[in-house]
Every structure is written in C-alpha cells, then in structure tokens.
Amino acid sequence: MRIFLLILFLGYTLGCLFGQELDHDRLNDILHAVVSEKSKTEEPGGAIVVVHQGETVFQEAYGQSNLTYHFPNSASTLFDAMSLAKQFTGFGICMLVDQGSLRLEDDIRTYLPEVPEFGKTITIYQLLHHTSGIRDFAHLLYLGGYMGEYSKEAVLRMVSRQQALNFVSGEQFTYSNTGYVLLAEIIERITGLDFPIWMNDNIFEPLGMSNSYFRTSPERVYSNLAQGYYRDGLGFRAPINNLTAHGSSALLTTVDDLAKWVDNLRTHVLGNENVHELFLTKGQLDNGEEIAYAAGINNSTFMGLPVLNHTGGGVGFSSIVAYFPGEDLGFIMLSNAGWTNPYDWATDILQPTFDHLGIDYERGGEVEPSDSDVEARVMETDPPDDLSVYTGVFFFPLQEQEVRVFVRENQLFLQPEGNPAFLLEPKGKDIFYLPQIQAELQFMVETGGQVNEILAMRPGESPISMPRIPDDQLEGNSVSNWRQFCGRYRSSELESELNIQLEDDQLVVYSFHHPNAHLEPRERKDHFIDKSDLLGQVYFERNDSGEITGFVSTIGERLRNVVFDKLVE
C-alpha cells in the first residue's frame, strides 16, 4: 500500500512538473509569434529575455546584427546598451558610500575641483537623481561644433567652461547624461582605477557578466558586436558611434549578462541591504517633493505594477531592463534597430506573459474616458457668459512654448504654437479640463478680470505656472525689422561663433560646423525657433537703448539658456 501511494505521489508530482513545462512551451510559442509579427528577418533586430523567479522562461534573438555581412543576432550578441549604463554607475556609487569612501551629501567639487562654482553646492546625491541642473553634454558639444570622440575628457572640458546651470541645483528634475559622466570620474579619482577596470573587478566579474564592457575607444574591436541602424527613406543607415563617455552610456553587454544583473536585484548576492536600499530609494527635490528616479534606475510603475526599469537609446540602438519585484519577473531587450520603442515591445511581450503566469495588471495603461464620461464632466458646471476673460497668449515653460487661448463658437480652445487647437472642457469656477494631457487648467482671475497666469495641474504632480505674455511683447516679428538681428554672435562657453544674415526674407544661421539653419518667427517679440534643432528656441536680448546685444538658446529641458553675445563689427 505504501509503495502504491509513493508511486501515486511521484506520478502526480512529475505530472505537475511535466504540465508546467508544457505551459512554458506554450508561452514560448505565443511570445515567438509576437516577435515574428513585430520583426523582419532581413532587418536589424535584437534579443529578448524574460526571467521569472530566477529562471529564463523565454529567450529569443531576431533580425540581423550586421546588414553588410548578414550576421544574425543571438543571445550572445553584444549591443550598446546606452543609458542602461547608469544603473551600474549608480550601484557603484552606492557601494562606495556603504564602504565610507564618500557621502551622498558631499560637494562634487571636493573630487572635481574643475567644475565651476554656480552659487550653490552641487552634491553627489543631486548627480545621482538628475537634480543638479548641469546641462546635458551631447547637444552642447554638438552646438559648439565639436567633431571628435565624445569622451570623458571632452565632457570634463565642456563642464569646466560652463557659466550657468539649467536651474538652481536641487529645485528641479531634468535628466542629465553629464551628471553620470561626472559620477564615473568621481569613482576613478576615489579608487585610483580606470572606471572600466573598477566596474569589471567590482560588478561584472563578481556577477559572472563575462561579456560586459565599457568601451574605451571608438576604434577598439569587440567580438560579436552588433552595428546600430536607423531607418530612412532610402533604407537603413549606420551611424558612427564615437561615444565613449563612461558612466552615462558606452556599455556593451548581452541579454544573458543583463539577466544575471536582474537576478542580483532579487538575490542581493552583490551588495548588502544598505547598498540596495540606497540604490532603489527614490530621489527628492529640496522642497521634499519625491521623484521616481533612484540611483540610476527608475522606481516607478508600469502596467499598474511596481517596477525597477531604465531604457536606453542612441547611435542606432535601443534597450530596456525592467524588473517587477512583487512578481519576481524581469524583461530585458537589446536592439540594434534604433527606431524600436522599448515600452511597446515590453507591453506586447509582458501581457501574454502575465496572463500565462496569472499575474494581475492594468491592460492598455490608463483607461480613456468614454463619451458619456466626457459629457458628464462637461455638464458639471455651466461655462461663464463671457469666455473672453480667459483669452490671451501664455508661456508654457517645460516646452519653452507660447500657448494661445481663444474663443470659437462660444467654446474655449487652447493652441500650443505649431500644434492644433484643443477644446477646453469647463469643470469648475475658472477651471477647465484638457483631456489630451489629463490636466486641469486653473485660470487665475485677478481683481478687474485680468488673467495673468494659468496653473496646469495633474494628479500627483506639482502645478506648472503658465504666465501671460504681456501685450507689448506680442507686437509680432515683422520682416522689415529683421535686419537688426543680423551679425556675428559668439558663445564664450562653447568657444563657437555663428553668423546670422537676412536672405530672401529669411534669417539664416551660418556655422562652419553645421548645415545652414533658418529662424522662424514666433508670436512673442524677438522670439524665433530653429526647427533644425541646432539652436532650438532663440530669444534675442536688447540693452536699455533697444539695441540687440545677443541671444539665448534653449533646446528642450536638458539644455537651457546658452548665451551668444553679439560681436561689435
């Protein structure tokens, strides 16, 4: 009888294990179909790994690693992981903090005295969490006409010449690759070892990541390294990869090696509990506001689940690492198809994976409101009799953009410059809802009925002030007055000169290092935009006599207020 029960028990156990294996086979079939649908064998592709509870449940490579020689991608193909490098740099800093080699509140000039003083201490903590205000190096070097290797030496020289920050350190969050190059240099100066060597000895080798390297030169040859590609109207192009600035990027690795890194997030084989706590703790601004970015990795949510993740992209590569600690599940993708959207791939792979494992998640992200919901919201309040009180041109600081509010057919619309107009739905007294960005706009009506500010509010975020642009600054940019903008301009920070000339009723920007750019007028006086993205938003400045003295260039959040002075002829 006992023998019969033992056989029965063993048969049941083996049957469960065998059934589980069959389930994973079915999951592999499903995910293989997803990959096949989203990729083409003859095009650039990538490699994917899904791990669950320390085991690989799906792995597949697809597409070509090199179109010239028709080499296919594989799980051992090396890819440039781009910004995935930051989590290794951040983890290294946390290890050194735990060892007592440095403190997060240390002034970075203690280790990097060549960084200028900007009026307020910049700390290692602020570099880790992208709250330092230091400008991003990539476009700054490009704007200055730099044509060489984007190395740590080039970045350090650029930083040493800076005269201003994007914002006062500690007051905002803006992603900065420069900050992580500086962190890598701090590791070098504290340990006395080159950053790639320190990383190999202290992180890669202990975790068995034998196919992971930080690039030391664009000329260095690495076995089985994929070529990055972009798509264009003629087919594919292979950009030159001259990026070797360690810390922020320049990490070459495989999906197999990154699976070992993800496994360490669950096992803590490398790094004690204090190191992992430092690594995963969300950052804070000086005012106490919490941000999702930890020490080189996002500590946020995806598909409704807590996730530790980071993406990377550039020079024809795209990548993502995502680990869901509550579900003990990781997704890794490395791609040499630069147009790949990593979150799109993550969603398409993870949905059937979660379904297979019985994991609850949010399908399709946030639920769009139905027509009945919109109608009910619109009917919450009657619009005021005179909507014209809200009209005017306002400035949206995050995009450095003018926004016009106007009335059409007794309805209020908001139109960002260069974009279509969006209907504003009344929600309360002086409050309207903009569903496209899921934000409430509160018009601050002053005594006398003038609106000088709009507050844009989203759940869980600080309000964004959109000040009214005074009417005297909206005189328009008439071509007849544009000759005053012509002349030579120089940036002492970049050691670079530009020449602006009026040709065929267009302001043309000439540069020795770049193709000609054209400035297009905006609504605000003395405001232009360069749609080639060389200069971005251009604001000409005047002295008390009304003469043009220079201009300020802002190219998105990462590069603000670069000053060009007009040269006296």
MINUKOL-437815 format. One record per residue (C-alpha): z negated, x, y. Coordinates in steps of 0.02 Angstrom, whole numbers, plus 50000, padded with zeros to 5 digits. Each point is the difference from the previous one (the first is absolute). Layout:
+-------+-------+-------+
:    pz :    px :    py :
+-------+-------+-------+
:     Z :     X :     Y :
...
+-------+-------+-------+
END
This chain:
+-------+-------+-------+
:    pz :    px :    py :
+-------+-------+-------+
: 50000 : 50000 : 50000 :
: 49954 : 50141 : 50120 :
: 50164 : 50089 : 49961 :
: 50096 : 49839 : 50034 :
: 49912 : 49977 : 50169 :
: 50033 : 50183 : 50044 :
: 50184 : 49982 : 49960 :
: 50006 : 49838 : 50098 :
: 49916 : 50082 : 50150 :
: 50114 : 50152 : 49995 :
: 50152 : 49888 : 49984 :
: 49945 : 49896 : 50150 :
: 49966 : 50156 : 50105 :
: 50164 : 50082 : 49956 :
: 50090 : 49837 : 50032 :
: 49924 : 49990 : 50175 :
: 50050 : 50179 : 50034 :
: 50174 : 49971 : 49931 :
: 50017 : 49842 : 50104 :
: 49943 : 50093 : 50156 :
: 50132 : 50133 : 49967 :
: 50132 : 49864 : 49983 :
: 49941 : 49927 : 50168 :
: 50027 : 50168 : 50083 :
: 50172 : 50011 : 49923 :
: 50040 : 49832 : 50077 :
: 49933 : 50058 : 50169 :
: 50110 : 50155 : 49988 :
: 50151 : 49890 : 49966 :
: 49960 : 49893 : 50152 :
: 49973 : 50148 : 50117 :
: 50153 : 50090 : 49932 :
: 50102 : 49846 : 50048 :
: 49925 : 50005 : 50175 :
: 50046 : 50183 : 50022 :
: 50176 : 49970 : 49933 :
: 50024 : 49856 : 50121 :
: 49942 : 50102 : 50151 :
: 50092 : 50163 : 49964 :
: 50168 : 50074 : 49953 :
: 50022 : 50140 : 49875 :
: 50129 : 50094 : 50106 :
: 49895 : 49996 : 50160 :
: 49842 : 50092 : 50056 :
: 49846 : 49923 : 49919 :
: 49825 : 50054 : 49956 :
: 49859 : 49991 : 49874 :
: 49861 : 49873 : 49974 :
: 49835 : 50001 : 49907 :
: 49875 : 49857 : 49975 :
: 49829 : 50049 : 49934 :
: 49860 : 49884 : 49943 :
: 49826 : 50055 : 49949 :
: 50057 : 50180 : 49987 :
: 50153 : 49964 : 49892 :
: 50184 : 49996 : 50046 :
: 50065 : 49824 : 49967 :
: 50172 : 50027 : 50077 :
: 50103 : 50151 : 50048 :
: 50183 : 50007 : 50046 :
: 50119 : 50111 : 50097 :
: 50162 : 49934 : 50071 :
: 50151 : 50058 : 50097 :
: 50059 : 50176 : 50041 :
: 49895 : 50145 : 50063 :
: 50156 : 50091 : 50058 :
: 50165 : 49912 : 50034 :
: 50100 : 50160 : 50009 :
: 49957 : 50056 : 49823 :
: 49958 : 49827 : 49927 :
: 49825 : 50046 : 49945 :
: 49897 : 49846 : 49953 :
: 49822 : 49974 : 50061 :
: 49859 : 50015 : 49873 :
: 49811 : 49987 : 49997 :
: 49994 : 50189 : 50026 :
: 50119 : 50002 : 50149 :
: 49923 : 50077 : 50156 :
: 50008 : 49892 : 50157 :
: 49945 : 50034 : 50177 :
: 49854 : 49878 : 50013 :
: 49995 : 50014 : 50191 :
: 49842 : 49920 : 50072 :
: 49916 : 49980 : 49830 :
: 49946 : 50179 : 50040 :
: 49871 : 49934 : 50123 :
: 49882 : 49934 : 49865 :
: 49990 : 50174 : 49923 :
: 49966 : 50080 : 50169 :
: 49869 : 49869 : 50039 :
: 49917 : 50022 : 49830 :
: 49996 : 50188 : 50028 :
: 49912 : 49977 : 50168 :
: 49872 : 49885 : 49917 :
: 49967 : 50133 : 49867 :
: 49968 : 50130 : 50136 :
: 49885 : 49881 : 50092 :
: 49901 : 49972 : 49840 :
: 49987 : 50188 : 49976 :
: 49931 : 50020 : 50176 :
: 50149 : 50101 : 50062 :
: 50032 : 49880 : 50145 :
: 49942 : 49833 : 50072 :
: 50105 : 49848 : 50042 :
: 49929 : 49996 : 50176 :
: 50051 : 50181 : 50034 :
: 50110 : 50035 : 50151 :
: 50170 : 50053 : 49932 :
: 50007 : 50137 : 50133 :
: 49859 : 50087 : 49904 :
: 50133 : 50042 : 49871 :
: 50158 : 49981 : 50105 :
: 49961 : 50073 : 50172 :
: 50184 : 49995 : 50048 :
: 49994 : 49810 : 50010 :
: 49986 : 49956 : 50186 :
: 49848 : 49914 : 50072 :
: 50045 : 49820 : 50039 :
: 49840 : 49949 : 50088 :
: 49914 : 49930 : 49845 :
: 49954 : 50080 : 49835 :
: 50121 : 49969 : 49856 :
: 49910 : 50002 : 49832 :
: 50052 : 50030 : 49821 :
: 49951 : 49819 : 49967 :
: 50128 : 49941 : 50128 :
: 50138 : 50106 : 49923 :
: 49961 : 49925 : 49828 :
: 50008 : 49821 : 50063 :
: 50145 : 50017 : 50124 :
: 49892 : 49964 : 50151 :
: 50019 : 50169 : 50088 :
: 50141 : 49949 : 50118 :
: 50098 : 50159 : 49958 :
: 50187 : 49968 : 50010 :
: 50109 : 49999 : 49845 :
: 50094 : 50163 : 49981 :
: 50163 : 49942 : 49921 :
: 50083 : 49916 : 50149 :
: 49915 : 50114 : 50125 :
: 50082 : 50153 : 49922 :
: 50166 : 49906 : 49991 :
: 49989 : 49946 : 50181 :
: 49967 : 50179 : 50050 :
: 50160 : 50056 : 49913 :
: 49912 : 50094 : 49861 :
: 50127 : 50035 : 49862 :
: 49903 : 50112 : 49880 :
: 49881 : 49974 : 49855 :
: 49869 : 49866 : 50030 :
: 49861 : 50117 : 49947 :
: 49815 : 50006 : 50039 :
: 50035 : 50142 : 50121 :
: 50123 : 49892 : 50098 :
: 49875 : 49856 : 50004 :
: 49857 : 50111 : 50059 :
: 50108 : 50073 : 50139 :
: 50048 : 49824 : 50054 :
: 49819 : 49940 : 50000 :
: 49942 : 50149 : 50103 :
: 50120 : 49949 : 50141 :
: 49950 : 49817 : 50009 :
: 49930 : 49938 : 50165 :
: 49947 : 49825 : 49951 :
: 49957 : 49887 : 49853 :
: 50073 : 49833 : 49952 :
: 49829 : 49924 : 50039 :
: 49819 : 50053 : 50023 :
: 49940 : 50065 : 49832 :
: 49899 : 49873 : 49902 :
: 50062 : 49848 : 50095 :
: 50153 : 49950 : 49896 :
: 50081 : 50022 : 49829 :
: 50175 : 50072 : 50000 :
: 50073 : 50091 : 49850 :
: 50026 : 50185 : 50035 :
: 50078 : 50126 : 49882 :
: 49943 : 50137 : 50118 :
: 49818 : 49963 : 49961 :
: 50022 : 50037 : 49816 :
: 50093 : 50163 : 50034 :
: 49849 : 50051 : 50103 :
: 49883 : 49952 : 49857 :
: 50100 : 50110 : 49879 :
: 49985 : 50144 : 50123 :
: 49812 : 49971 : 50012 :
: 49988 : 50013 : 49811 :
: 50095 : 50165 : 50007 :
: 49888 : 50074 : 50135 :
: 49838 : 49946 : 49916 :
: 50045 : 50056 : 49824 :
: 50107 : 50151 : 50042 :
: 50133 : 49940 : 49879 :
: 50175 : 49936 : 50032 :
: 49997 : 49810 : 49991 :
: 50120 : 49987 : 49850 :
: 49895 : 50125 : 49902 :
: 49836 : 49913 : 50042 :
: 50073 : 49832 : 49949 :
: 50062 : 50068 : 49835 :
: 49836 : 50086 : 49957 :
: 49884 : 49859 : 50054 :
: 50096 : 49838 : 49966 :
: 50164 : 50018 : 49904 :
: 49941 : 50120 : 49865 :
: 49832 : 49915 : 49964 :
: 50091 : 49833 : 49979 :
: 50138 : 50074 : 49892 :
: 50133 : 49964 : 50131 :
: 50108 : 50147 : 49945 :
: 50159 : 49934 : 50083 :
: 49932 : 49976 : 50177 :
: 50032 : 50121 : 50143 :
: 49999 : 50009 : 50188 :
: 50167 : 50067 : 50060 :
: 49986 : 50171 : 50081 :
: 50180 : 50017 : 50059 :
: 50159 : 49894 : 50011 :
: 50086 : 50140 : 49906 :
: 49879 : 50003 : 49853 :
: 50078 : 49940 : 49836 :
: 49900 : 49877 : 49893 :
: 50055 : 49953 : 49825 :
: 50050 : 49819 : 49974 :
: 49984 : 49953 : 50184 :
: 50092 : 49841 : 50052 :
: 50111 : 49994 : 50154 :
: 49956 : 49866 : 50126 :
: 50137 : 49881 : 50059 :
: 50038 : 49866 : 50129 :
: 50136 : 49869 : 49993 :
: 50130 : 49977 : 50136 :
: 50168 : 49916 : 50023 :
: 50091 : 50140 : 49910 :
: 49885 : 50013 : 49849 :
: 49851 : 50118 : 49991 :
: 49941 : 50146 : 50104 :
: 49875 : 50136 : 49955 :
: 49889 : 50047 : 50148 :
: 49942 : 50179 : 50022 :
: 49815 : 50014 : 49956 :
: 49925 : 50132 : 50115 :
: 49825 : 49923 : 50001 :
: 49865 : 50120 : 49938 :
: 49855 : 49951 : 50113 :
: 49862 : 49990 : 49870 :
: 49866 : 49868 : 50004 :
: 50099 : 49853 : 50064 :
: 50143 : 50017 : 49877 :
: 50103 : 50132 : 49905 :
: 49921 : 49951 : 49832 :
: 50113 : 50016 : 49848 :
: 49936 : 49907 : 49848 :
: 50042 : 49887 : 49853 :
: 49945 : 49825 : 49949 :
: 49912 : 50076 : 49849 :
: 49896 : 50112 : 50112 :
: 49959 : 49860 : 50121 :
: 49940 : 49896 : 49851 :
: 49870 : 50137 : 49971 :
: 49950 : 49990 : 50184 :
: 49981 : 49810 : 49988 :
: 49896 : 50021 : 49842 :
: 49879 : 50108 : 50100 :
: 49972 : 49854 : 50119 :
: 49921 : 49908 : 49853 :
: 49916 : 50142 : 49904 :
: 49942 : 50115 : 50142 :
: 50027 : 50151 : 49888 :
: 50040 : 50098 : 50158 :
: 49884 : 49972 : 50147 :
: 49824 : 49929 : 49992 :
: 49949 : 49827 : 50060 :
: 49971 : 50061 : 50177 :
: 50176 : 50072 : 50010 :
: 50078 : 49838 : 49940 :
: 49894 : 49897 : 50119 :
: 50054 : 50108 : 50147 :
: 50180 : 49989 : 49941 :
: 50005 : 49810 : 49985 :
: 49891 : 49947 : 50147 :
: 50101 : 49909 : 50132 :
: 50009 : 50076 : 50173 :
: 49925 : 49933 : 50160 :
: 50047 : 50008 : 50182 :
: 49870 : 50053 : 50128 :
: 49966 : 49816 : 50038 :
: 49953 : 49969 : 49819 :
: 50160 : 49910 : 49951 :
: 50045 : 50035 : 49819 :
: 50173 : 50058 : 49949 :
: 50076 : 49994 : 49826 :
: 50048 : 50185 : 49997 :
: 49877 : 50109 : 49905 :
: 50016 : 50189 : 49977 :
: 50186 : 50010 : 49962 :
: 50015 : 49834 : 49909 :
: 50000 : 49817 : 50049 :
: 49852 : 49899 : 49939 :
: 50073 : 49826 : 50023 :
: 50070 : 49852 : 49902 :
: 50168 : 49965 : 49920 :
: 50051 : 49841 : 49912 :
: 49826 : 49936 : 50040 :
: 49911 : 50141 : 49906 :
: 49902 : 50150 : 50065 :
: 50111 : 50154 : 49985 :
: 50000 : 50185 : 50039 :
: 50176 : 50045 : 50050 :
: 50117 : 50106 : 50102 :
: 50188 : 50007 : 50023 :
: 50116 : 50140 : 50050 :
: 50177 : 50011 : 50064 :
: 50125 : 50118 : 50080 :
: 50141 : 50124 : 49968 :
: 50073 : 49881 : 49870 :
: 49839 : 49968 : 49902 :
: 49884 : 49850 : 49983 :
: 49835 : 49987 : 49907 :
: 49842 : 49901 : 49968 :
: 49835 : 50019 : 49909 :
: 49894 : 49844 : 49980 :
: 49839 : 49985 : 49900 :
: 49908 : 49835 : 49978 :
: 49821 : 50052 : 49957 :
: 49940 : 49826 : 49954 :
: 50140 : 49982 : 49873 :
: 50004 : 50186 : 49955 :
: 50188 : 49998 : 50021 :
: 50115 : 50121 : 50087 :
: 50182 : 49995 : 50055 :
: 50097 : 50158 : 50044 :
: 50179 : 50014 : 50059 :
: 50096 : 50153 : 50059 :
: 50179 : 49975 : 50058 :
: 50142 : 50106 : 50066 :
: 50084 : 49845 : 50073 :
: 49938 : 50007 : 50179 :
: 50037 : 49817 : 50036 :
: 49879 : 49941 : 49865 :
: 49862 : 49883 : 50057 :
: 49847 : 50054 : 49898 :
: 49903 : 49838 : 50029 :
: 50149 : 49898 : 49942 :
: 50007 : 50099 : 49838 :
: 49811 : 49990 : 49981 :
: 50004 : 49811 : 50015 :
: 50142 : 49978 : 49876 :
: 49918 : 50113 : 49871 :
: 49820 : 49944 : 50024 :
: 50027 : 49812 : 49994 :
: 50055 : 49997 : 49816 :
: 49872 : 50136 : 49961 :
: 49858 : 49897 : 50072 :
: 50065 : 49845 : 49910 :
: 50005 : 50095 : 49836 :
: 49822 : 50065 : 50021 :
: 49931 : 49834 : 50061 :
: 49955 : 50067 : 50173 :
: 49987 : 49873 : 50141 :
: 50091 : 50049 : 50160 :
: 50085 : 49924 : 50151 :
: 50180 : 49959 : 49963 :
: 50123 : 50039 : 50139 :
: 49869 : 50056 : 50124 :
: 49942 : 49883 : 50137 :
: 50055 : 49820 : 49981 :
: 50119 : 49941 : 50133 :
: 49946 : 49838 : 50085 :
: 50097 : 49845 : 49949 :
: 50089 : 49891 : 50126 :
: 49858 : 49875 : 49989 :
: 49874 : 50137 : 50038 :
: 50098 : 50054 : 50153 :
: 50016 : 49820 : 50058 :
: 49813 : 49971 : 49979 :
: 49962 : 50160 : 50096 :
: 50117 : 49956 : 50141 :
: 49919 : 49830 : 50016 :
: 49825 : 50074 : 50019 :
: 50020 : 49995 : 50187 :
: 50119 : 49931 : 50128 :
: 50092 : 50131 : 50104 :
: 49957 : 50005 : 50186 :
: 50111 : 49904 : 50119 :
: 50064 : 50158 : 50086 :
: 50040 : 50143 : 49882 :
: 50068 : 50107 : 50142 :
: 49825 : 50065 : 50036 :
: 50017 : 50108 : 49843 :
: 50170 : 50075 : 50041 :
: 50033 : 50179 : 50049 :
: 50035 : 50173 : 49929 :
: 49859 : 50085 : 49906 :
: 49980 : 50172 : 49922 :
: 49964 : 50020 : 49814 :
: 49921 : 50175 : 49984 :
: 50017 : 50026 : 49812 :
: 50189 : 49994 : 50011 :
: 50014 : 50060 : 50181 :
: 50101 : 49843 : 50028 :
: 50026 : 49867 : 50134 :
: 49974 : 49822 : 49942 :
: 50066 : 49851 : 50098 :
: 49915 : 49830 : 49990 :
: 50106 : 49854 : 50061 :
: 50021 : 49811 : 49987 :
: 50148 : 49915 : 49918 :
: 50014 : 49812 : 49972 :
: 49815 : 49980 : 50037 :
: 49949 : 50126 : 49867 :
: 49928 : 50174 : 50023 :
: 50092 : 50150 : 49927 :
: 49960 : 50185 : 49985 :
: 50142 : 50127 : 49993 :
: 49971 : 50186 : 49971 :
: 50135 : 50100 : 50085 :
: 50149 : 50024 : 49886 :
: 49940 : 49865 : 49879 :
: 50025 : 49812 : 49978 :
: 49882 : 49876 : 50083 :
: 49857 : 49926 : 49899 :
: 49922 : 49829 : 50024 :
: 49816 : 50002 : 50047 :
: 49902 : 49858 : 49921 :
: 49856 : 49928 : 50103 :
: 49834 : 50015 : 49911 :
: 49863 : 49979 : 50130 :
: 49965 : 50017 : 50185 :
: 50111 : 50143 : 50061 :
: 50022 : 50056 : 49817 :
: 50166 : 50004 : 49906 :
: 50045 : 50054 : 49824 :
: 50140 : 50121 : 49957 :
: 50031 : 49977 : 49812 :
: 50120 : 50148 : 49984 :
: 49854 : 50120 : 50020 :
: 49862 : 49876 : 49955 :
: 49915 : 50026 : 50168 :
: 49920 : 49890 : 50130 :
: 50046 : 50036 : 50181 :
: 49867 : 49958 : 50128 :
: 50067 : 49988 : 50177 :
: 49864 : 50057 : 50121 :
: 50020 : 49876 : 50143 :
: 49911 : 50058 : 50157 :
: 49940 : 49898 : 50148 :
: 50154 : 49940 : 50090 :
: 50100 : 49981 : 49838 :
: 50069 : 50179 : 49985 :
: 50013 : 50077 : 49826 :
: 49981 : 50189 : 50010 :
: 49962 : 50034 : 49818 :
: 50034 : 49935 : 49824 :
: 49883 : 50042 : 49857 :
: 50087 : 50013 : 49831 :
: 49875 : 49963 : 49861 :
: 50019 : 50017 : 49811 :
: 49861 : 49965 : 49873 :
: 49891 : 50153 : 49970 :
: 50083 : 50104 : 50137 :
: 49951 : 50044 : 50177 :
: 50092 : 49901 : 50136 :
: 50148 : 50088 : 50080 :
: 50016 : 49984 : 50187 :
: 50174 : 49962 : 50068 :
: 49991 : 50021 : 50190 :
: 50119 : 49910 : 50116 :
: 50131 : 50111 : 50083 :
: 49990 : 49970 : 50188 :
: 50152 : 49918 : 50077 :
: 50030 : 50149 : 50116 :
: 50031 : 50106 : 49845 :
: 50134 : 49880 : 49938 :
: 50129 : 50035 : 50133 :
: 50123 : 50048 : 49864 :
: 50092 : 50163 : 49973 :
: 50160 : 49986 : 50100 :
: 50139 : 50122 : 49958 :
: 50023 : 50033 : 50185 :
: 49828 : 50083 : 50004 :
: 50015 : 50102 : 49842 :
: 50063 : 50160 : 50081 :
: 49821 : 50036 : 50053 :
: 49955 : 50028 : 49817 :
: 50132 : 50137 : 49978 :
: 49947 : 50181 : 49985 :
: 49919 : 50127 : 49887 :
: 49831 : 49968 : 49919 :
: 49884 : 50118 : 49908 :
: 49852 : 49978 : 49883 :
: 49880 : 50147 : 50009 :
: 49917 : 49941 : 49839 :
: 50164 : 50008 : 49904 :
: 50080 : 50140 : 50099 :
: 50154 : 49890 : 50002 :
: 50123 : 49941 : 50134 :
: 50106 : 49843 : 50014 :
: 50136 : 49954 : 50123 :
: 50027 : 49818 : 50053 :
: 50167 : 49952 : 50080 :
: 50083 : 49837 : 50054 :
: 50167 : 49975 : 49914 :
: 50101 : 49839 : 49992 :
: 49849 : 49900 : 50059 :
: 49891 : 50072 : 49863 :
: 49856 : 50123 : 50006 :
: 50042 : 50136 : 49874 :
: 49871 : 50124 : 49935 :
: 50070 : 50172 : 49960 :
: 49906 : 50120 : 49888 :
: 50054 : 50166 : 49926 :
: 49924 : 49956 : 49832 :
: 50039 : 49814 : 49982 :
: 50145 : 49879 : 50013 :
: 50017 : 49914 : 50168 :
: 49883 : 49852 : 50024 :
: 50022 : 49848 : 50113 :
: 49862 : 49916 : 50099 :
: 50005 : 49810 : 50007 :
: 49903 : 49908 : 50138 :
: 49851 : 49891 : 49961 :
: 49925 : 49860 : 50102 :
: 49868 : 50106 : 50083 :
: 50050 : 50108 : 50147 :
: 50033 : 50182 : 49953 :
: 49986 : 49959 : 49815 :
: 50140 : 50046 : 49878 :
: 50018 : 50015 : 49812 :
: 50097 : 50127 : 49897 :
: 50057 : 49908 : 49844 :
: 50045 : 50163 : 49914 :
: 49812 : 50030 : 49989 :
: 50009 : 50172 : 50077 :
: 49892 : 49946 : 50147 :
: 49950 : 49824 : 49953 :
: 49922 : 49909 : 50147 :
: 50033 : 50090 : 50166 :
: 49895 : 49966 : 50155 :
: 50055 : 50090 : 50157 :
: 49862 : 50050 : 50121 :
: 50001 : 50009 : 50190 :
: 49898 : 50085 : 50134 :
: 49926 : 49911 : 50151 :
: 50168 : 50014 : 50089 :
: 50088 : 49908 : 49859 :
: 50093 : 50154 : 49937 :
: 50025 : 50026 : 49813 :
: 49885 : 50142 : 49941 :
: 50026 : 49987 : 49812 :
: 49985 : 49883 : 49853 :
: 49884 : 49964 : 49854 :
: 50069 : 49977 : 49824 :
: 49916 : 49895 : 49865 :
: 50073 : 49988 : 49826 :
: 49895 : 49874 : 49904 :
: 49813 : 50012 : 49969 :
: 50003 : 50178 : 49933 :
: 50075 : 50085 : 50152 :
: 49949 : 49938 : 50172 :
: 50014 : 50056 : 50179 :
: 50096 : 50163 : 49986 :
: 50027 : 50057 : 50179 :
: 50167 : 50065 : 50067 :
: 49995 : 50065 : 50180 :
: 50153 : 49988 : 50109 :
: 50061 : 50172 : 50054 :
: 50039 : 50033 : 50182 :
: 50182 : 50049 : 50014 :
+-------+-------+-------+
END
